[in-house]
Amino acid sequence: MICVASYCLISYTVGTHRIPLALWHQENDAPKQIVTWGAYKRIRHPFYTSFLTALVASVVAAPNILTIFSLVYGFVILNMTAAKEEKKLSSSQYGQEYIDYMKGTGRFIPKV
């Protein structure tokens, strides 16, 4: 069931994009706009959330040191990557818009 939630979130996120995704881990790629609708309405990094959800599902399905390590490692790496992307976006031409967006949304889970 958790895997299904992960798959649904990936699909919803892909469907949210009206223009090709900016890949901030590539040096010369920049967004054309800040996406704040659809899957991004309450979560800043829904792709990463779906990956983490899949890792949680693997721990639930096969709880062992490897799956637990994968979840912890995945969280650390995705958190670092998200922080790097957020720093770039905050200092881009969309900086203030993105900072305002960050105040109302959670990185991986919705703010309550």
Backbone as JSON, one array per atom type, in Angstrom:
{
  "sequence": "MICVASYCLISYTVGTHRIPLALWHQENDAPKQIVTWGAYKRIRHPFYTSFLTALVASVVAAPNILTIFSLVYGFVILNMTAAKEEKKLSSSQYGQEYIDYMKGTGRFIPKV",
  "N": [[0.82, -1.2, 0.0], [1.95, 1.26, 0.76], [3.84, 1.53, -1.23], [2.19, 1.94, -3.41], [1.18, 4.46, -2.8], [3.53, 5.94, -3.12], [4.02, 5.58, -5.88], [1.7, 6.8, -6.91], [2.1, 9.46, -6.07], [4.42, 10.12, -7.52], [3.36, 9.96, -10.13], [1.37, 11.95, -10.0], [2.97, 14.17, -9.56], [4.52, 14.29, -11.92], [2.44, 14.78, -13.68], [1.76, 17.33, -12.89], [3.5, 19.14, -14.02], [3.71, 21.56, -16.48], [5.54, 22.5, -18.15], [8.86, 21.49, -19.2], [10.85, 19.97, -16.63], [13.15, 21.75, -14.55], [16.46, 20.95, -13.92], [18.11, 21.24, -11.25], [20.47, 20.22, -10.33], [22.14, 20.23, -12.41], [24.5, 22.35, -13.79], [23.91, 24.56, -15.64], [21.17, 24.76, -15.83], [18.07, 26.26, -15.39], [15.01, 27.19, -13.75], [11.9, 27.96, -15.42], [9.81, 29.01, -14.18], [8.29, 29.19, -10.89], [6.88, 26.38, -9.54], [3.9, 26.0, -7.97], [1.54, 24.71, -7.7], [-0.74, 21.89, -7.93], [0.96, 18.9, -7.2], [2.89, 20.29, -5.85], [1.68, 22.07, -4.2], [1.5, 21.78, -1.42], [3.84, 20.53, -0.7], [7.28, 20.97, -1.12], [9.08, 19.33, -2.46], [7.94, 16.98, -4.01], [8.74, 14.77, -5.62], [11.0, 13.81, -4.28], [9.8, 13.16, -1.87], [8.19, 11.06, -2.71], [10.16, 9.18, -3.38], [11.31, 8.75, -0.86], [9.08, 7.7, 0.41], [8.84, 5.28, -0.95], [11.18, 4.07, -0.03], [10.56, 3.83, 2.68], [8.5, 2.01, 2.41], [9.97, -0.2, 1.59], [11.39, -0.78, 3.91], [9.29, -1.48, 5.61], [8.29, -3.72, 4.25], [10.52, -5.43, 4.16], [12.16, -5.55, 6.72], [15.33, -4.93, 7.52], [18.86, -4.54, 8.08], [19.99, -3.5, 5.73], [17.82, -2.32, 4.28], [16.99, -0.43, 6.13], [19.31, 1.12, 6.38], [19.39, 2.08, 3.75], [17.11, 3.71, 3.72], [17.8, 5.69, 5.64], [20.18, 6.7, 4.5], [19.15, 7.56, 2.02], [17.38, 9.56, 2.91], [19.18, 11.43, 4.04], [20.79, 12.16, 1.81], [18.82, 13.12, -0.02], [17.77, 15.21, 1.49], [20.0, 16.89, 1.68], [20.35, 17.48, -1.06], [17.9, 18.74, -1.61], [18.14, 21.0, 0.05], [20.27, 22.3, -1.19], [19.14, 22.88, -3.71], [17.07, 24.55, -2.88], [18.49, 26.69, -1.85], [19.71, 27.69, -4.18], [17.39, 28.38, -5.64], [16.31, 30.31, -3.95], [18.08, 32.37, -4.28], [17.76, 33.06, -6.88], [16.21, 34.6, -9.8], [13.64, 34.26, -9.03], [13.63, 34.45, -6.35], [12.37, 35.84, -4.03], [9.71, 35.1, -4.38], [9.97, 32.35, -4.14], [10.95, 32.1, -1.52], [8.73, 33.05, -0.08], [6.94, 31.02, -0.8], [8.2, 28.83, 0.42], [7.68, 29.36, 3.08], [5.06, 28.56, 3.48], [4.93, 25.88, 2.87], [5.94, 22.46, 3.36], [9.12, 20.77, 3.31], [9.34, 17.95, 2.73], [7.06, 16.87, 3.79], [3.66, 17.94, 4.25], [3.11, 21.16, 5.76], [1.59, 21.72, 8.88]],
  "CA": [[0.0, 0.0, 0.0], [2.84, 2.42, 0.8], [4.43, 1.63, -2.58], [1.16, 2.52, -4.29], [1.17, 5.9, -2.51], [4.73, 6.48, -3.75], [3.77, 5.6, -7.32], [0.68, 7.83, -7.18], [2.7, 10.78, -5.9], [5.28, 10.35, -8.69], [2.48, 10.23, -11.27], [0.74, 13.26, -9.79], [4.0, 15.19, -9.73], [4.81, 14.38, -13.36], [1.28, 15.42, -14.29], [1.69, 18.73, -12.47], [4.39, 19.98, -14.82], [3.21, 22.02, -17.78], [6.76, 22.73, -18.93], [9.89, 20.54, -18.75], [11.46, 20.21, -15.32], [14.51, 22.26, -14.42], [17.27, 20.02, -13.14], [19.02, 22.13, -10.55], [21.78, 19.61, -10.09], [22.95, 20.53, -13.58], [24.98, 23.72, -13.6], [23.34, 25.62, -16.47], [19.73, 24.61, -15.98], [17.33, 27.14, -14.48], [13.56, 27.07, -13.96], [11.2, 29.0, -16.17], [8.84, 29.54, -13.22], [8.18, 28.44, -9.66], [5.67, 25.57, -9.58], [3.29, 26.01, -6.65], [0.23, 24.09, -7.82], [-0.71, 20.43, -8.04], [1.72, 18.18, -6.18], [3.75, 21.24, -5.14], [0.86, 23.0, -3.44], [1.78, 21.66, 0.01], [5.16, 19.92, -0.51], [8.22, 21.58, -2.06], [9.84, 18.3, -3.19], [7.12, 15.76, -4.03], [9.49, 13.64, -6.16], [11.83, 13.28, -3.2], [8.87, 12.54, -0.92], [7.79, 9.75, -3.26], [11.31, 8.27, -3.24], [11.4, 8.4, 0.56], [7.94, 6.82, 0.69], [9.21, 3.95, -1.46], [12.18, 3.52, 0.89], [9.82, 3.42, 3.88], [7.79, 0.78, 2.04], [10.93, -1.31, 1.57], [11.67, -1.12, 5.31], [8.1, -2.18, 6.12], [8.19, -5.02, 3.58], [11.69, -6.28, 4.46], [12.93, -4.81, 7.72], [16.67, -5.44, 7.81], [19.86, -3.48, 8.17], [20.19, -2.9, 4.41], [16.71, -1.42, 3.93], [17.03, 0.69, 7.08], [20.42, 1.97, 5.95], [18.98, 2.74, 2.51], [16.19, 4.78, 4.08], [18.56, 6.76, 6.31], [21.07, 7.28, 3.49], [18.3, 8.29, 1.07], [16.9, 10.79, 3.55], [20.3, 12.38, 4.17], [21.16, 12.64, 0.47], [17.73, 13.92, -0.58], [17.69, 16.44, 2.27], [21.11, 17.75, 1.24], [20.05, 17.93, -2.41], [16.8, 19.71, -1.52], [18.67, 22.24, 0.63], [21.07, 22.95, -2.24], [18.21, 23.42, -4.7], [16.35, 25.67, -2.26], [19.43, 27.82, -1.76], [19.81, 28.27, -5.53], [16.12, 29.02, -5.99], [16.15, 31.5, -3.11], [18.94, 33.45, -4.78], [17.52, 33.22, -8.31], [15.28, 35.69, -10.15], [12.37, 33.96, -8.37], [14.01, 34.32, -4.95], [11.38, 36.24, -3.04], [8.53, 34.25, -4.58], [10.28, 31.03, -3.59], [11.03, 32.24, -0.06], [7.34, 33.11, 0.38], [6.4, 29.68, -1.0], [8.78, 27.96, 1.43], [7.05, 29.64, 4.38], [3.77, 27.9, 3.59], [4.98, 24.47, 2.47], [6.98, 21.64, 3.97], [10.1, 20.24, 2.37], [8.96, 16.59, 2.31], [5.7, 16.6, 4.26], [2.92, 19.21, 4.35], [3.08, 21.88, 7.04], [0.27, 21.66, 9.52]],
  "C": [[0.87, 1.27, 0.0], [3.49, 2.63, -0.56], [3.44, 2.27, -3.55], [1.09, 4.04, -4.06], [2.37, 6.58, -3.16], [4.52, 6.62, -5.26], [2.76, 6.69, -7.69], [1.25, 9.23, -7.08], [3.65, 11.1, -7.06], [4.42, 10.72, -9.9], [1.83, 11.6, -11.18], [1.74, 14.38, -10.02], [4.35, 15.38, -11.2], [3.66, 15.09, -14.06], [1.13, 16.89, -13.95], [2.45, 19.64, -13.42], [3.81, 20.28, -16.19], [4.36, 22.31, -18.73], [7.81, 21.75, -18.43], [10.5, 20.97, -17.42], [12.84, 20.84, -15.45], [15.27, 21.27, -13.54], [18.38, 20.8, -12.45], [20.37, 21.52, -10.25], [22.69, 19.75, -11.3], [23.26, 22.01, -13.57], [24.22, 24.79, -14.38], [21.84, 25.53, -16.66], [19.02, 25.48, -14.95], [15.83, 27.0, -14.76], [13.0, 28.23, -14.78], [10.14, 29.67, -15.29], [8.9, 28.7, -11.95], [6.85, 27.69, -9.72], [5.12, 25.48, -8.16], [1.89, 25.4, -6.65], [0.39, 22.57, -7.88], [0.05, 19.8, -6.88], [2.58, 19.11, -5.34], [2.97, 22.2, -4.24], [1.2, 22.96, -1.94], [3.17, 21.08, 0.32], [6.1, 20.5, -1.56], [8.93, 20.54, -2.93], [9.05, 16.99, -3.26], [7.83, 14.55, -4.66], [10.31, 12.99, -5.05], [10.96, 12.59, -2.16], [8.44, 11.17, -1.43], [8.93, 8.74, -3.17], [11.45, 7.82, -1.79], [10.26, 7.47, 0.97], [8.23, 5.4, 0.21], [10.25, 3.29, -0.55], [11.53, 3.08, 2.2], [9.08, 2.11, 3.6], [8.75, -0.41, 2.03], [11.3, -1.74, 2.99], [10.5, -1.9, 5.91], [8.02, -3.59, 5.54], [9.32, -5.97, 3.97], [12.58, -5.56, 5.47], [14.26, -5.51, 8.03], [17.65, -4.28, 7.74], [20.07, -2.77, 6.83], [19.06, -1.92, 4.05], [16.67, -0.22, 4.87], [18.14, 1.66, 6.71], [20.05, 2.74, 4.69], [18.04, 3.9, 2.79], [16.93, 5.96, 4.71], [19.45, 7.47, 5.3], [20.27, 8.11, 2.48], [17.79, 9.59, 1.65], [18.01, 11.83, 3.62], [20.64, 12.98, 2.82], [20.07, 13.54, -0.12], [17.56, 15.23, 0.19], [18.8, 17.41, 1.87], [20.85, 18.32, -0.15], [18.95, 18.98, -2.41], [17.3, 21.04, -0.97], [19.49, 23.01, -0.4], [20.17, 23.59, -3.3], [17.48, 24.65, -4.14], [17.24, 26.9, -2.14], [19.57, 28.5, -3.12], [18.53, 29.0, -5.91], [15.92, 30.31, -5.21], [17.0, 32.66, -3.58], [18.78, 33.66, -6.28], [16.6, 34.42, -8.56], [13.92, 35.49, -9.49], [12.54, 33.9, -6.85], [12.93, 34.66, -3.95], [10.11, 35.4, -3.16], [8.77, 32.87, -3.96], [10.37, 31.06, -2.07], [9.63, 32.3, 0.54], [6.68, 31.74, 0.28], [6.91, 28.73, 0.08], [8.11, 28.16, 2.8], [5.75, 28.87, 4.58], [3.77, 26.42, 3.25], [6.12, 23.75, 3.21], [7.92, 21.11, 2.9], [9.66, 18.88, 1.83], [7.56, 16.19, 2.77], [4.98, 17.93, 4.4], [3.07, 19.85, 5.73], [1.67, 21.82, 7.59], [-0.02, 22.96, 10.21]]
}
